[in-house]
Amino acid sequence: MSSPPITIDAYSRLDEAAKKMYQNRVGSIVVVDESNSVVGILTKSDFLYFIASGIVKRNPRVAEVMHSEPVVAKPYESVGDAYERMKTLGIRHLPVVDDEGVVVGVLSMRDILFYVCKPQL
């Protein structure tokens, strides 16, 4: 997983989320509440829809357009189990949360690819 996760609060504007994703070169941003618990997620694919549909022009708050209650993984979960869930649901990013629900990272298909393809020394 990638850690620390790139996060934003739900009251931020959509352009702020896009800038943060661009600056950190990530494909998703996790939306968190004041206790750093996951409340949503936005992805690069979402932004394609926001641009095509014109939503981006009105620059809504993140809460209006995020995927609320996203699927998450646990740090002790196997890569294989996380991959199967991602494949089944057709998603490319899983926020990783600890047992208290606090986001500690993000697992992406890219992370899984690097893990599978890394040389075994």
C-alpha positions, 0 to 999 in steps of 0.5 A, a space after each residue: 500500500 501507499 502510505 501516508 494516504 492522500 486525504 481531503 475533507 468532505 467540505 473542500 471543493 472539487 478543484 482542491 481535490 484535483 490539485 492535491 491528487 495532481 501534486 501527489 501524483 495519485 489516482 485517488 484521494 480518500 475523503 476523511 472526517 475529523 477523526 481521520 475515518 474514511 467517509 468517501 473516495 474520489 478517483 481519476 475516473 470520477 474526474 473524467 465523468 465530472 469534466 464530461 458532465 459539466 459538474 467540474 464547472 460548478 466546483 461542488 464540495 467533495 461531499 456532493 460527488 464522492 463515493 460515500 462508504 467506499 470498500 476498504 481493506 485492513 492492513 493485515 489482509 492478504 494482497 490476494 484477498 484485496 485483489 479479488 475484491 477489487 477485481 470483483 467490484 471493478 475498482 482500482 483503489 482500496 483505502 486501508 483502515 486500522 481496527 479503529 477505522 482510521 485510514 493508514 494507506 491506500 492499496 491500488 492496482 499499481 501497488 499490487 502490480 509492483 508487489 507481484 512483479 518485484 524481483 525476489 532476492 
